[in-house]
């Protein structure tokens, strides 16, 4: 949910050491019981009048407790989310130049700050953290929207993809097609089947296609860098970016991890991830470094710490590249493939998708879907269907008849 717990105060920051709180006589009090409209606009000038959608910042200081998902301060305060209440002080004025965000460490007493200038010895604050308390010192009256920073990829949208590695049919259906164009055309045919089912069921859902491309492939040999990975080059991946863009599809770049650092592997892909339609998947099955085995000799796992580090990188990237939300898909078919999944953060601007990745008879697959894709730590549910290993293969109609149909379908 996107809410702020607020206490308005008129204060002076004395040597950045103490904050004295005095309730102002003119600032409007927020109505904590107000009901949010169906959609917050994302514009501070209109959302601030609705407490569930925004907040009004006094021309003094506001003490604020952040109860949303983790979010970068720079993105939260970007125009038009932050707006002047009334006429700006001068024509070229920017609202964010009229405030500074401060936070005091409860243990050490040290202050950290954020400002648009980004200078000074205290300028080490970067994000609003869930449960964190902040003091916003403003020199103008401002309105702030609390609408989602970037709409989820899955907002009224279902994604259908084909998975694999070019030229290797044994790794998935994508490898059976002679080109990216042929694979994208095949996905369009799948999408039409699911769209027809959504329309027939009266669901207000748009179905779109995707290609799910394995770009870092687990190897039996450690290789020159000891990561047990074979990698497609960015030049080799680029045509897939162009084709999916032309078809109005998404592209998922799948990293099988091996013994590599997950963040470093994702960072390698940054020039491509700066494209709004390009997203990431990580496969814990092949992340075997902690077990001391080569991929394929044991089932690997990723920790919540590793997952959260990748999330924070994707968040930073999406802010810098001004893209929509990024998707992070995590494959899972055993409980031990994700260590402490309950500690996976909910981060504003990153959609975490758990893919039920196991193959087998329908009953077994549906048990896994309920256990993993619909787990509390999964924001969106994915279901992988294996053309040759699922016996029998669930039909689109059977999949869509589930109590919670998948947000993301992957055909291997």
Secondary structure, 3 states (H helix, E strand, C coil): CCCEEEEEECCCEECCCEECCCCCCCCCCCCCCCCCCCCCCCCHHHHCCCCCCEEEECCCEEEEEECCCEEEHHHHCCCCCEEECCCCCCCCCCHHHHEEEEEECCCCCCEEEECCCCCCCCCCCCEECCCCEEEEEECCCEEEECCCCCCCCCCCEEEEEEEEECCEHHHCHHHHCCCHHHHHHHHHHHHHHHHHHHHHCCCCCEEEEEEEEEEEEECCCCCCCCCCEEECCHHHHHHHHHHHHHCCCEEEEEECCCCCCHHHHHHCCHHHHCCCCEEEEEEHHHCCHHHCCCECCECCCEEHHHHHHHHHHHHHHHHHHCCCCEEEEEEECCHHHEECHHHCCCECCEEEEEEECCCCCHHHHHHHHHHHHCCCCCCEEEEEECCCCCCCCCCHHHHHCCCCCCCEEEEC
